[in-house]
Amino acid sequence: MKILIVEDEELAADRLASLIREVIPEVTIEGPLDTVFATIAHLNSNPDYDLIFLDIQLADGKSFSIFEECKIITPVIFTTAYDEYALQAFELNSVDYLLKPINKEKLRNSIEKFKKLRDYYTEENPNSQLYEIIRDLRFPKPQVYKSRFLINRGDSMLPFKVSEIACFYAEDKEVFLLTHDNKRHIIPNSVEELSANLDPKLFFRVNRQFIISADAIRKVHNYFNFKLKIEIKADPKIEIIVSRLKTAAFKAWMNGESG
């Protein structure tokens, strides 16, 4: 196992290295690195470690900033003299969090925790190593939104691009797709599913019933009790009310400030 120690106190680094060797005699230890700057430079050119012990407070700042400059997919065990950073450490998907002075048993438990996680993802999910899981957690892939729909119509199917759709709405236990040329089609999706899979820059869920396209809007009217009423080009007679709670978010979306 290859481990990197990042610690700005020489005595603490030496003690940690000694304890690690007692727990894992076959280990290779590198470091210590004592600054954020040095750690960023080192990890950008030497990313191949099994585990990193990372002190939170380094000589030139908090080590959390390292994650802003490096794509670290190696599991991390944070070390610190203070427990106030625990939540932030776990938000960075650390394996564990050790308070100084570190004792041997707590260190052993942390390393066992790392090994169990590593072995689980290696044995149970051979195509999804622990390092790949951490990479996906720290650097999630951008969400892919639906760009088209395929609608069953009798013995045929009709394709629609999202640019052709004015809105989606629920009515009489069915969900409909309404096109800009005022044609509607029943679709199998729920409003909740559509809301989760449509690009929020293009579509806005104004209430429990309606999801509308920005391009479909002809006019927005002030309505009673601080609500808004939307008139769409496809069918101006359809009454679409923006709930009071969503009015501010809807205005921001229409102004290109959200989504």
MIKETI-956676 format. One line per field, with one value per residue (C-alpha): residue in one letter; x, z, y. Coordinates in steps of 0.001 Angstrom, whole numbers, padded with zeros to 6 digits, m for minus. Each point is the difference from the previous one (the first is absolute). Example, Ala and Ser with C-alpha at 12.3 -4.5 7.8 and 13.67 -1.06 7.14 Angstrom:
BEGIN
aa <- (a_s)
x <- (012300_001370)
z <- (007800_m000660)
y <- (m004500_003440)
END
This chain:
BEGIN
aa <- (m_k_i_l_i_v_e_d_e_e_l_a_a_d_r_l_a_s_l_i_r_e_v_i_p_e_v_t_i_e_g_p_l_d_t_v_f_a_t_i_a_h_l_n_s_n_p_d_y_d_l_i_f_l_d_i_q_l_a_d_g_k_s_f_s_i_f_e_e_c_k_i_i_t_p_v_i_f_t_t_a_y_d_e_y_a_l_q_a_f_e_l_n_s_v_d_y_l_l_k_p_i_n_k_e_k_l_r_n_s_i_e_k_f_k_k_l_r_d_y_y_t_e_e_n_p_n_s_q_l_y_e_i_i_r_d_l_r_f_p_k_p_q_v_y_k_s_r_f_l_i_n_r_g_d_s_m_l_p_f_k_v_s_e_i_a_c_f_y_a_e_d_k_e_v_f_l_l_t_h_d_n_k_r_h_i_i_p_n_s_v_e_e_l_s_a_n_l_d_p_k_l_f_f_r_v_n_r_q_f_i_i_s_a_d_a_i_r_k_v_h_n_y_f_n_f_k_l_k_i_e_i_k_a_d_p_k_i_e_i_i_v_s_r_l_k_t_a_a_f_k_a_w_m_n_g_e_s_g)
x <- (000000_001289_m000936_000623_000156_m000827_000810_001729_001167_003140_m000561_m003630_001061_002693_m002406_m002669_002495_001224_m003543_m000885_003054_m001074_m003465_001155_003608_000150_m000965_001880_m000300_000801_000096_m000618_m001070_m000651_m001813_m003033_002232_002450_m002807_m001758_003239_000836_m003418_m000327_003104_m000163_m003637_000654_m000686_m002212_m000782_000766_000194_m000800_000360_m002700_001995_003258_002708_m001571_m003703_m002670_000503_m003602_001249_002139_m003181_m000737_003287_000451_m002263_000636_m001555_002174_m001818_000872_000186_m000021_001956_m000418_000209_m003522_m003340_m001699_000938_m001513_m003058_002002_002456_m002750_m001544_003246_m000694_002793_000365_000388_000874_002575_000474_003514_001764_m000646_000051_000906_m003391_m001925_002529_m000355_m003788_000271_002350_m002259_m002932_001942_000981_m003569_m001265_002767_m000499_m003772_000144_002713_m001699_m003699_000224_003084_m000814_m000482_003105_m000102_002104_m002509_m002854_001801_000769_m003653_m001042_002523_m000291_m003547_m000811_m002228_m003653_m001294_m003494_m002584_000283_m002887_m003064_m001392_m003799_m002100_m002832_m002043_002264_002667_002303_000486_003333_000042_002985_m000284_000166_m003413_m001641_m001920_m000853_m000808_m003024_m002011_m003736_m002528_002732_001884_003085_000036_002630_m001194_001899_000495_m002514_m002636_m000004_m000103_001099_m000259_003395_000853_002179_m001113_000389_002598_002072_m000178_001031_003107_001029_m000662_002616_m000930_001305_m002695_m002905_m001509_m002483_m002399_m002305_m000915_m001753_002081_003560_000425_002599_001442_m000559_m003704_m000776_m001870_m000755_000104_m002740_m000081_m002633_m001706_001772_003434_m000314_000683_m002089_001776_m001362_001635_000108_m001209_m003339_m000600_m003207_001875_000164_003479_000551_003410_m000381_000887_002957_001499_m000546_003468_001760_m002098_000878_003683_m000257_m001718_002743_002682_001243_m000682_m000384)
z <- (000000_m000929_002347_m000096_003203_m000130_003391_000963_003460_m000220_003264_m000899_m003445_001457_002571_m002645_m002299_002891_000944_m003617_m000275_003158_m001435_m003590_000048_m003797_m000661_m002113_001430_m001787_001439_002115_m002073_002173_m002159_m002241_m002799_000189_000199_m003076_m001986_001162_m000602_m003442_m001066_002413_000400_000432_003685_001705_002950_001155_003598_m000222_002818_m000258_001261_m001949_000149_m002763_000453_000275_m002101_m001272_m002640_m001494_m001343_m001976_m001895_m000253_m001227_002957_m000422_002665_003280_002755_003782_001495_003154_002208_003550_m000272_m000661_m001474_m003551_000138_m002119_m002710_m000060_m000575_m002712_m001901_000195_002417_001315_003576_002281_002814_002888_001277_001920_m002102_001843_m001498_000362_m001622_m002813_m000413_m000161_m002683_m002109_000405_m001102_m003113_m000742_000363_m002373_m002485_000213_m000282_m003188_m001398_000775_m000215_m002816_m002049_m002612_002576_002094_003123_m001808_m002839_002493_001691_m003378_m000951_003356_m000069_m003707_m001004_m003664_m001247_m000101_m003431_m000599_m002393_m003470_m001691_000627_m001965_000234_m000847_m002375_m001034_m001920_m000518_002065_m000196_000941_001600_000803_003231_m002119_m001445_003419_001597_003277_001885_002260_002070_m000545_000896_001215_m003305_m000929_m003305_m002260_m001773_m003077_m001132_m002812_002597_m000397_003116_000636_003015_001374_002576_002185_003251_000579_002676_m002433_m002628_002474_000923_m003602_m001842_m000316_002649_m002284_m002538_002156_003296_002194_000919_002153_000690_m003359_m002561_m001322_m002651_m002595_000033_m003766_000444_002086_m001719_003011_003804_001995_003640_001786_003354_003257_m001568_m002468_m003747_m002946_m003120_m003513_m002440_m003779_m000739_001763_001757_001542_002254_003505_001477_003433_001614_003680_002436_001362_m003481_m001275_000886_m001414_m003168_m000572_000503_m002458_m002595_000483_m000606_003590_000996_m001251)
y <- (000000_003460_002853_003740_002067_003696_001563_003254_m001103_m002125_m001867_m000751_m001225_m002264_m001436_m000630_m001723_m002179_m001011_m000792_m002308_m001800_m000578_m000729_m001255_m000379_003639_002533_003509_003244_003492_001833_002954_003021_002583_000281_001302_m002907_m002567_001374_m000042_m003514_m001563_001551_m001917_m002977_m001057_m003735_m000731_m002545_002282_003546_001212_003686_002512_002654_002992_000322_002659_002124_m000697_m002677_m003106_000121_002448_m002780_m001611_003171_m000343_m003777_m002772_m002286_m003437_m001629_m000772_002475_m000271_003494_000798_003048_001281_001446_m001685_003073_m001056_m003495_000768_001747_m002906_m002555_002178_m000644_m003752_m000793_m003541_001229_002883_m000332_002387_000671_m001340_m003087_m003292_m003327_m001678_002833_000053_m003761_000354_002677_m002098_m003046_002109_001024_m003614_m001244_002649_m000732_m003768_000298_002032_m002256_m003329_000806_002531_m000897_002623_002780_000493_002172_002591_000173_000399_002900_001560_m000105_001455_002827_000717_m000920_m000219_002801_m001004_m000914_001379_m001398_001492_m001854_m002147_m002943_m000146_m003061_000843_m003038_m002346_002685_002209_003761_001635_003461_002188_001978_003157_m001000_m000272_002863_m001691_m003163_m000228_m002463_m000307_m002721_m002378_000318_002028_001862_001462_003150_001161_003576_m000627_m000955_m003775_m002109_m003574_m002285_m001028_m002695_002245_001607_003736_m000806_m002088_002712_002678_m002006_m000736_003265_002737_002615_002734_m000882_m001195_001140_m001809_002808_m002131_m003631_m000305_001949_000031_002684_000921_003511_000207_m000730_003080_002809_002181_m000026_001759_001017_m002061_000305_m000850_000673_m002878_000194_m001138_m001267_000204_m002420_000377_m003538_000458_003347_m001366_m002434_001444_m000397_001518_000406_m000707_002750_m001966_m000392_003542_001319_m003079_000176_003675_m000774_m002920_002173_002581_m002603_000109_m003595_m003538)
END
